[in-house]
Amino acid sequence: MNVYKYLLLATDLSDASEAAARRAADLVKRYRARFSTLHVVEHFPGAMPMDQILPENVDMKAFLRNRGRDELAKDARRFGLERIEQYVMVSTRSARYEIVRFAKEQGVDLIVVGTHSRHGIMGLFGSTAMGVLHDASCDVLTVRSQP
């Protein structure tokens, strides 16, 4: 069995990611490994969701990055992880591309990522977790969300 030295939790900050976060926290404590979390915001300026209306003078990339950092900090406190490096990346590239690139550049041994277990047309096109699983050069643990 591998002894992992550097684990990466790739999270979309959704409820479905919570099971993956719990599993990653357990593995980090078990292996006493270095631990980072990465949240990638796929930012396509012309296609922003309309769920929040922001003042005109707000820098959207900074807003998304700060919101992601706040959520990652909450998760770290909730899971009792003191030694955690947190990264929020706002990118016009896909989350799976950025996760795989980050892991390779940083020398990550294991990527932990949650899966939403989508079926039908969404499953046909694939998911971020499936893309990471196929493209990563290190081990990948996919964790199913709780039904």
C-alpha positions as CSV (number, residue, x, y, z in Angstrom):
1,M,0.0,0.0,0.0
2,N,1.2,3.5,-0.9
3,V,2.1,5.9,1.8
4,Y,0.8,9.2,0.5
5,K,2.9,12.3,1.3
6,Y,0.9,15.0,-0.4
7,L,-2.9,14.8,-0.9
8,L,-5.0,17.2,-2.9
9,L,-8.7,17.6,-2.3
10,A,-10.3,19.0,-5.4
11,T,-13.7,20.5,-4.5
12,D,-16.5,22.3,-6.1
13,L,-17.7,23.3,-2.6
14,S,-21.1,21.6,-3.2
15,D,-22.9,19.4,-0.7
16,A,-21.8,16.4,-2.8
17,S,-18.1,17.3,-2.1
18,E,-18.6,16.9,1.6
19,A,-18.1,13.1,1.6
20,A,-14.8,13.6,-0.3
21,A,-13.7,16.2,2.2
22,R,-14.3,13.9,5.1
23,R,-12.4,11.1,3.4
24,A,-9.5,13.3,2.6
25,A,-9.4,14.6,6.1
26,D,-9.2,11.0,7.4
27,L,-6.4,10.1,5.0
28,V,-4.4,13.2,5.9
29,K,-4.6,12.3,9.6
30,R,-3.8,8.7,8.9
31,Y,-0.7,9.4,6.7
32,R,0.3,12.7,8.4
33,A,0.5,14.0,4.9
34,R,0.9,17.5,3.4
35,F,-2.6,18.6,2.4
36,S,-4.0,21.1,0.0
37,T,-7.5,21.9,-1.2
38,L,-8.1,23.3,-4.6
39,H,-11.3,25.0,-5.8
40,V,-11.4,25.8,-9.5
41,V,-13.9,28.4,-10.6
42,E,-14.6,28.0,-14.3
43,H,-15.0,31.7,-15.2
44,F,-16.4,32.6,-18.6
45,P,-17.1,36.3,-18.3
46,G,-19.9,36.4,-20.9
47,A,-21.8,33.5,-19.3
48,M,-22.1,34.4,-15.6
49,P,-25.1,33.0,-13.7
50,M,-27.7,35.5,-12.7
51,D,-28.2,34.1,-9.2
52,Q,-26.5,37.1,-7.6
53,I,-26.6,40.6,-8.7
54,L,-23.4,42.5,-7.8
55,P,-22.6,46.2,-7.8
56,E,-21.1,47.4,-11.0
57,N,-17.7,48.2,-9.4
58,V,-17.0,44.7,-8.2
59,D,-14.2,42.7,-9.8
60,M,-15.9,39.4,-10.5
61,K,-12.7,37.3,-10.5
62,A,-11.7,38.7,-7.1
63,F,-15.3,38.2,-5.8
64,L,-15.3,34.5,-6.9
65,R,-11.8,33.9,-5.5
66,N,-12.7,35.5,-2.1
67,R,-16.0,33.5,-1.9
68,G,-14.1,30.3,-2.6
69,R,-11.4,31.1,0.0
70,D,-14.1,31.7,2.6
71,E,-15.8,28.4,1.9
72,L,-12.5,26.5,2.0
73,A,-11.6,28.1,5.4
74,K,-15.0,27.0,6.8
75,D,-14.4,23.4,5.6
76,A,-10.9,23.4,7.2
77,R,-12.3,24.5,10.6
78,R,-15.2,22.0,10.4
79,F,-12.9,19.0,9.7
80,G,-10.2,20.1,12.2
81,L,-7.4,20.5,9.7
82,E,-4.7,22.9,10.9
83,R,-2.0,22.3,8.3
84,I,-3.9,23.0,5.1
85,E,-2.9,24.9,2.1
86,Q,-5.9,26.4,0.3
87,Y,-6.0,27.4,-3.3
88,V,-8.7,29.0,-5.3
89,M,-8.1,29.3,-9.0
90,V,-10.3,31.3,-11.4
91,S,-9.7,30.0,-14.9
92,T,-11.2,30.0,-18.3
93,R,-10.1,26.4,-18.7
94,S,-11.9,23.4,-17.4
95,A,-11.7,22.4,-13.7
96,R,-10.4,19.0,-14.7
97,Y,-7.5,20.5,-16.7
98,E,-6.5,22.8,-13.9
99,I,-6.8,20.1,-11.2
100,V,-4.5,17.7,-13.2
101,R,-2.1,20.5,-14.0
102,F,-1.9,21.7,-10.4
103,A,-1.3,18.1,-9.1
104,K,1.5,17.5,-11.5
105,E,3.2,20.8,-10.9
106,Q,3.0,20.4,-7.1
107,G,4.0,16.7,-7.0
108,V,0.7,15.5,-5.5
109,D,0.6,11.7,-4.7
110,L,-3.2,11.4,-4.4
111,I,-6.1,13.5,-5.7
112,V,-9.4,13.1,-3.8
113,V,-12.4,14.2,-5.7
114,G,-16.1,13.8,-5.1
115,T,-18.5,12.5,-7.8
116,H,-22.1,13.5,-8.2
117,S,-23.0,10.1,-9.9
118,R,-24.9,11.7,-12.7
119,H,-26.7,9.5,-15.2
120,G,-28.3,10.0,-18.5
121,I,-27.0,12.8,-20.8
122,M,-24.9,14.4,-18.1
123,G,-23.1,11.1,-17.4
124,L,-22.6,10.6,-21.2
125,F,-20.5,13.7,-21.5
126,G,-18.5,12.9,-18.5
127,S,-17.7,14.7,-15.3
128,T,-14.8,16.6,-13.7
129,A,-14.1,13.5,-11.6
130,M,-14.0,11.2,-14.6
131,G,-11.7,13.6,-16.5
132,V,-9.3,13.8,-13.5
133,L,-9.4,10.0,-13.1
134,H,-8.4,9.5,-16.8
135,D,-5.9,12.4,-17.1
136,A,-4.0,12.5,-13.8
137,S,-0.5,11.0,-13.5
138,C,-1.0,10.2,-9.8
139,D,-3.5,8.1,-7.9
140,V,-7.1,9.4,-7.8
141,L,-9.7,8.5,-5.2
142,T,-13.3,9.3,-6.3
143,V,-15.8,9.4,-3.5
144,R,-19.5,9.1,-4.1
145,S,-21.7,11.7,-2.5
146,Q,-24.2,10.4,0.0
147,P,-27.7,9.9,-1.6
